[in-house]
């Protein structure tokens, strides 16, 4: 995959890489909301195995949405951004598998329904959006971190206000 010139293309598209990552995150949240709705439909109309898979992926989506929002708003540390990067890559793989499983049900089977095809379609869209987000997090993860390493603790302990850097002594190692 050729990522040369990607930053220039993103900069001309939306101003800077932070805005691009934010927009990619909003797309993930939009498809996550739709996935929750589709998961409840699958739970209501499909057999137990399909319902469990839909419920499990829905619980993973909700936890990643809450954790990712916390990383973007408050906990902008190297470990948190790296954990979010790994989690989004894992979620892209999960929804690729969910797409393959739910798309494989044939319409003539008794257990297949329109919810299976709908869930497969939105799993594909969620897989694509997670993939774009994880690639952009990998490429531009340094843009999410504060420039001054001493400010990382100040941002995390900013009095509960996201992104507020209070005055804190710089961290020193002994």
Steps between C-alpha positions, in 0.01 A plus 500: 500500500641836399456761772735753340326834460206394717551788742492752215176354366342503844618857562340621179182305579424618853770737623710276723538140604326547837181606321525199270538262794206671675283463191600136464406448866159661443440264208590206725257626766223540240539144373534378859158643580353324197677179603334512841158529336577215258628285786168530682320401178723194461442410865125514447478303173795263472608179674704503819844477338444794269343696782796440728744611229300816440472571873870441561606728215252762620650495849848533349386793284348683796810449716733618221277802438512600867872427538595668172306813585679513836836468323420776253358736761706449815761223509735599218801299609725276294366186664135601456544591133691176440230298674234672289703426186517131584135489596382661176715263294353207692147632446563529124595132498200405714257672265664346197426162657146607591445614141621165366284302743179694454544535123543122467143424607299410192153648459346156453613382846235508769726688742594774251303820501525855373666597826795277414561684174455837669737406780754376245481829309548717805776271626680566172458877537615486861801290399597759239460790741701323773770423243524863386513614862770250599716586198466871570576443870807302403624759254422813707511380861762762588253776407262391776755536777592829666823644362655554844548170691452684829148598395376143472443478876348848498251407229398180676453680833341814353224520757260281302497738204619332180809649346554759776866523587548621854834607633689198618861438575680326215566135558860411571658160527750417766 
